Amino acid sequence: MNNQLARILSALACGTVFGFGLALSGMLNPVRVQGFLDLFGAWDPSLAFVLGGAVIVAFIGVTLARRLKHPIFEWTFYLPTTKRIDKPLLFGSAIFGIGWGLGGLCPGPAIASLSLGLWQTPLFVLAMAIGMVIHDRFYKGGSR
């Protein structure tokens, strides 16, 4: 097996496991996210457990990455190097959080939930893609 095929297959396996985890945890349902944010109504704490699990998996991955010279199918790690918290980061995070709270979807679950056949999901993914293109074409600041 060549290295390119191995990278594609490993990315497919990781994406499949991620999507399965999102489906298993119920995070493909926007109502779950909105229920987590409904602190004074029918509060649903399940998102906190999913986020806690994600932090544990990320901690293990970052710890492992620091001990390895390079990934198995790549020559280098592509980890963020900046530790600066600036206005664009805060602004983008706020937009992401507001959109996540209003729509109940973020990029991963949106892509994974395309298979559910709900009309709202392709609309969300299209809007997300347009936003990414606009950012890529017109935003010149930041770490570029």
C-alpha positions as CSV (number, residue, x, y, z in Angstrom):
1,M,0.0,0.0,0.0
2,N,1.4,3.4,-0.9
3,N,1.6,6.3,1.5
4,Q,-1.0,8.4,-0.3
5,L,-3.6,5.5,-0.2
6,A,-2.7,4.9,3.5
7,R,-3.4,8.6,4.3
8,I,-6.7,8.5,2.5
9,L,-7.8,5.3,4.2
10,S,-6.7,6.5,7.6
11,A,-8.6,9.8,7.1
12,L,-11.7,7.8,6.0
13,A,-11.4,5.6,9.1
14,C,-11.0,8.6,11.4
15,G,-13.9,10.4,9.8
16,T,-16.1,7.3,10.0
17,V,-15.3,6.8,13.7
18,F,-15.9,10.5,14.4
19,G,-19.3,10.4,12.5
20,F,-20.3,7.2,14.3
21,G,-19.4,8.8,17.7
22,L,-21.5,11.8,16.8
23,A,-24.5,9.6,15.8
24,L,-24.1,7.4,18.8
25,S,-24.0,10.4,21.2
26,G,-27.1,12.0,19.5
27,M,-25.1,15.1,18.5
28,L,-26.6,14.9,14.9
29,N,-29.8,16.1,16.5
30,P,-29.7,19.9,16.8
31,V,-32.3,19.8,19.6
32,R,-29.6,18.2,21.8
33,V,-27.3,21.1,21.4
34,Q,-30.1,23.6,21.9
35,G,-31.2,21.6,25.0
36,F,-27.8,22.0,26.5
37,L,-28.0,25.8,26.1
38,D,-31.5,25.9,27.6
39,L,-30.3,26.3,31.2
40,F,-33.6,27.5,32.5
41,G,-35.9,25.1,30.6
42,A,-35.5,21.4,29.9
43,W,-31.7,21.3,30.3
44,D,-30.0,18.4,28.6
45,P,-26.4,17.8,30.0
46,S,-25.5,15.2,27.4
47,L,-23.4,17.6,25.4
48,A,-21.1,18.2,28.4
49,F,-20.3,14.5,28.5
50,V,-19.5,14.5,24.8
51,L,-17.3,17.6,25.2
52,G,-15.6,16.0,28.1
53,G,-14.9,12.9,26.1
54,A,-13.5,15.0,23.3
55,V,-11.2,16.8,25.6
56,I,-9.8,13.5,26.9
57,V,-9.3,12.1,23.4
58,A,-7.6,15.4,22.3
59,F,-5.3,15.4,25.3
60,I,-4.2,11.8,24.5
61,G,-3.7,12.7,20.9
62,V,-1.6,15.9,21.6
63,T,0.4,14.0,24.3
64,L,1.1,11.2,21.7
65,A,2.0,13.8,19.0
66,R,4.6,15.4,21.3
67,R,6.3,12.1,21.8
68,L,6.4,11.0,18.2
69,K,8.8,12.5,15.6
70,H,6.2,12.5,12.9
71,P,2.8,10.9,12.2
72,I,2.7,7.4,10.8
73,F,1.6,8.4,7.2
74,E,2.9,11.9,7.1
75,W,6.3,13.7,7.4
76,T,5.3,16.3,9.9
77,F,2.5,17.2,12.3
78,Y,0.4,20.2,11.4
79,L,-0.3,21.6,14.8
80,P,-1.1,25.3,15.6
81,T,1.9,27.2,16.6
82,T,0.4,30.5,17.7
83,K,-0.8,31.0,21.3
84,R,-2.1,34.5,20.7
85,I,-5.7,35.3,21.5
86,D,-6.6,38.2,19.3
87,K,-9.7,40.0,18.0
88,P,-10.2,37.8,14.9
89,L,-10.0,34.7,17.1
90,L,-12.5,36.1,19.6
91,F,-14.8,37.4,16.8
92,G,-14.8,34.1,14.9
93,S,-15.3,32.1,18.1
94,A,-18.3,34.3,18.9
95,I,-19.8,33.9,15.5
96,F,-19.3,30.1,15.7
97,G,-20.9,29.9,19.1
98,I,-23.9,32.0,18.2
99,G,-24.4,30.0,15.0
100,W,-24.0,26.7,16.9
101,G,-26.5,27.8,19.5
102,L,-29.1,29.1,17.0
103,G,-28.8,26.2,14.5
104,G,-27.8,23.4,16.8
105,L,-25.1,22.2,14.3
106,C,-21.4,22.7,13.9
107,P,-19.4,21.6,10.9
108,G,-18.7,18.0,11.9
109,P,-22.2,17.0,12.9
110,A,-23.6,19.0,9.9
111,I,-21.5,16.9,7.4
112,A,-22.3,13.7,9.3
113,S,-26.1,14.5,9.4
114,L,-26.3,15.0,5.6
115,S,-27.1,11.3,5.5
116,L,-30.3,11.8,7.6
117,G,-32.1,13.5,4.7
118,L,-33.3,16.6,6.6
119,W,-33.8,19.6,4.2
120,Q,-32.2,22.0,6.7
121,T,-28.8,20.2,6.8
122,P,-27.8,20.8,3.2
123,L,-28.9,24.4,3.5
124,F,-26.7,24.7,6.6
125,V,-23.7,23.0,4.9
126,L,-24.2,25.3,1.8
127,A,-24.2,28.4,4.0
128,M,-21.1,27.1,5.9
129,A,-19.3,26.5,2.6
130,I,-20.2,30.0,1.3
131,G,-18.9,31.5,4.6
132,M,-15.6,29.6,4.3
133,V,-15.2,30.8,0.7
134,I,-15.9,34.4,1.6
135,H,-13.5,34.2,4.5
136,D,-10.8,32.7,2.3
137,R,-11.3,35.3,-0.5
138,F,-11.7,38.4,1.6
139,Y,-10.0,38.0,5.0
140,K,-6.4,39.1,4.7
141,G,-5.5,39.4,8.4
142,G,-4.4,36.8,11.0
143,S,-1.6,34.4,10.7
144,R,-1.2,34.2,6.9
